[in-house]
């Protein structure tokens, strides 16, 4: 059940991206960033409130235990806080977000980055159009990084062991039988990863489940104690941009963040580099907050 919920989030993120893509246009046609002076409710923005180099206020808060500044022009999906309405439409009708401080818990957001050089996508950068077009190319180094933290961070230890156990056992028999979620170890290793595949034949078409439309290979990396620490599913569909969904937890205990990355399968050989660069990108958002007294003044306190 955990894996279904997790991949529902990944699917939702992908659908949101497809729906929200901007039309192709060169940066010379883009209007200059609007530097706001007031919040949406008309309250003046404090002069010392954290802003990016465009003058736009950051989305600030606590991400997995660390204070962060998130630039609006790099956020591919909205920054969700623990008090955000999300898809609760009734709550959203009357929701008035408070002026944020570094105590506000951030639950999720997403951004694109180029894993080869660590560049974080910026919709106001002069190279915006070039980057945007590059994202469409098969095997593009631009990857989507989705963040889960706060209440969305896995609550159970060794969560990917649980995912894999479900693939090997739970989904292989009723009442949870899902053929394309059933996996068996192949005995192969690729790029330092254990390989798992859908076993058996689809009785309806006589084609191996692994070769059916929608089938994915599963790749896992284990730590020294044998626990799964990287969990990657990659599409087997014969398309120009077969997708990989790659999950891992930020190492260490200082930042409780799960990263869910989406990229073209052509980049799977570089999965280690992708993890390193994604972690660096997330840590680059860490900020040095002012005193709590200053932060309370931002709220009019």
N, C-alpha and C positions, 0 to 999 in steps of 0.2 A: 504493500500500500504506500509505503514511503516513496518508492520510485515513481509511482504514478503521479503523486502530488508534486514531486520535484520536477518531473518533465512537463507537467501541466504548466508550471511557472515558466519553464524555458519556452514552451510553445507560445504562451501568452506574450512573453517578451518579444519573440520573433514576429508574431502577428502585429503587435503594437508598432514595431519598427517598420514593417511593410506599409502599415496604414499611415504612418507619420512621416514618410520620406518626403523631403523637400524636392520641388521641381529642379531640374538642371538649370543652373544659371551661374554665370561668372561672378566672381567677387566684386567686380566693378559695378555690377547692377544691384548689389545689396546695399540697403540703407545703412547709415552709420548706427552703431549700437545706441539705444536710448538709455541715457544715464538717469535713472529715476531719483526723485527727491522725496517721494512719499510712498508709503506702503499702499496696498490696494484699498484699505479702509480709510485712506486719507491722512493717516498719522505720518508726521514727518520722520524720515529716516535719520537716525543720529549721525552726525558728521563723522564720528570715529567708528561707525559700524564697518566690519570687514568687507572690503570690495576687491574685485579683481583688477587687472591692469586696464580694463575697459571702463572701470568705474561702476560696474554693476555689482550689487551686493551678492556675496557668496550665499549658498545654502550651507549653513553651518550647523554643527551638532556633534553628538558623541557617536562615533562609529566603532562598535566593538570594544569600547574602553578608551578610545583615543579621540581628542578633539580634532575636527577636520573642517577644511574650507573646500566646498565643492563648487567649481565654476559652472554657472548656468549654461554657458555656451558650449560646454563639453558633455552635458548630460543628455543622453539619447532617450532616456525615459525619466519621468518625474521622480524627484527625491521623495521617498515615502518615510514619514516619521511614525512613531508608535501611536500617535493620536490622529494620524491622517485617516480620512474616511475610506480611502481605497475605492472599492466598487460597491460600497454601501451607499446607494443613491439617496436614501432618506437622510442619512447623516450628512452627506455632501451638500444637501440643499441649504442647511443652516450652518455649515461649518465655516468658522472664521479662524484661520491659522494665526497663532500668536507670533509676535516678533521672536525669532529664534535666538537661543543662546547655545553655548557649547554643552549644556546639560541635556538638551533635547536629543532623545535617542533616535538614530537613523536606522531604518529597517531595510531599505532597498533602494537601488538606483542602477543605472547601466550606462556604459560609455564605450566608445570605440577607441582602439589603440593599434598602432603599428608595432607588432612584437619584434621586428628586426632592429628598430632603433629606439623604441620606447615612446615615440610620439603619441600624445593623447589628442584625439580628434577635437578640433576647435572650429565651430561653424562660422566664426568671424575672422579666421586667419586668411591672409592673402592667398594661401594655397588651398583654400576650402574646396574649390571646384575640382582641382586636380585630385585631391584626396577622395572626394565623393565619387568621382569616376573610377578611381582605382579600387574602391570597395566592391565594384561590380565584377571585377575580373576574376576568372577561375584561379584558385590558388592565391588569392590576394593575401598579403600579410596583415591587412586590417582585420582585427578580430573584435567581436563583441564581448565585453566583460560585464557580467551581471553580478550584483552584490546582494547577499542576504546576511543580515545581522539582527541583533536584538532578539525579538521573539521568533524570528524566522531562522535563527541559527540552530543547527541540529542540537537537540536536547539529549540525545543518546550517544554514548561513547562508541567509537569505532563504527560510525554510521554507515560507512561504505562496505564494511563487513556484512552489515545487515542487508544492504542493497544486493550484494552478490549472493548471499544466502537465499534471498527471495528468488533471484534469477535461476539458481541451481535447484531449488527445492519447491518453494511455495507456489510459483507460477506454473510448475510442471504438473500439478494435479488440482482437481476440483477442491474448493469452489473458485479458486483464483486462476484457473488455467487460461493462460494467454500465450499462444504459440510463439509469437515474436518477442515475448519477454522471457522465454525459456532458453537457458544457455547451458552449454557443456564445454568443458575445457578441451582445447584442440591439441595441447601439448606443444604448440608453437610459441615462440617469442618474437616480437617485432619491436624494434627500436627500444629494447629493454623492457617491454611490456608483455605480460601474459595475455594470450589471445583466447577469447571465448566466442562461440558461434551458436546459432540456432541449430539444434540437431533435428534429424528426421526429414520426412517428405510431407509436403502438403497433399493430403489425399484427394483434394478437389481438382488439382491441376497436375499432380505428379512431379512437381518441381520441388527441389530441396528448399526447406524453409529459409535457409540462408540466402537463397537467390530470389526469393519472392519480393515483390514490390513492398517497400517499407521496411525491409529487414536491415538490421544493423549489426555490425561486429562489435564486441565488447572488449575493451583493453583495460587492464588494471596494473597498477604499480603497488608493491608492498613495501613496508618499512622493515627494519631489521628484526622486528618481533613477529613479522608475518601478517600484520594488519594492512588492509587495503587503504591507501592514502590518496590515490588518484584513480578516478573512475571515469572512463571515457567510452562513449558510444558513437560509432561512426556509420553513416549511411552506406549501404551497398548499392544504392540505385545508380545506374549508368547515366549520370547527368554531369554537366560541366562543373557544378559546384556542390558535390556531395557534402553534407554537413556533419560535423563532429560536435557533440555536446560533452564538455569536459568539466568535471567537478573536482575540487579539492579544497581543503581547509587551510587558511593561512597558518604557517608554522609558528611555533612559539605561543606564549600565553598572554602577550601584551595586546593582542588585537583579535577579538573573536569575530572572524569574518569568513563566510563561505563564498568562494568564487565559482561562478558557473559561466564558462566561456563557450562561445559558439564560433567555429571557424571551418574553413574548407578542409576536407580530408587530405588534400595534398600537403597540408602543413603538419600532419600528425608526426612525421619524423622529428619535428622540432618541439615536441610537447614539453620537454624540460625547459627549454628557453622561454616558451610561452608562459609557463608557470612563474618563472623568475621575473620576467618583465611585467606580468600582471600584478604580482605582489609589489614590485617597485612602484608601479603606477598608483596603487592604492595607498602605499605609504607616503607618496609624494603629496597627498592631500592633508597630511597631518599638520596641524597649526599650533601656534603658541598663543593661547587665549589670554586676554587681560584678566584682571581681578573680577571676582563675582560681583563686586559693587558696580564696576563699570558695566558689566553685562546686564545687571538689573536696571540701570539707567536707560539702556536701549529699549527696555519694555515700559519705560516711564515710571520705574520704581524709585 
